[in-house]
Amino acid sequence: MSEKLVFPEDFLWESAQSAYQVEGNNYSKIHQTE
């Protein structure tokens, strides 16, 4: 299957991954400064 099928779940997953990564970065910064 050459073309990528896109489903709404893929967009939700991508945004969830992005949000998780941002949260992780913020968490790291907060704990590095303490």
C-alpha positions, 0 to 999 in steps of 0.5 A: 500500500503506497499511499498513506490512508489518513484517519481522524484518529491519526490526527488525534494521535499526532496531537496527543504525541505533541502535547505529551512531548511538550508536557515532558519538556516543561516538566524537565525544565521545571525540575532542572531549575529546582 
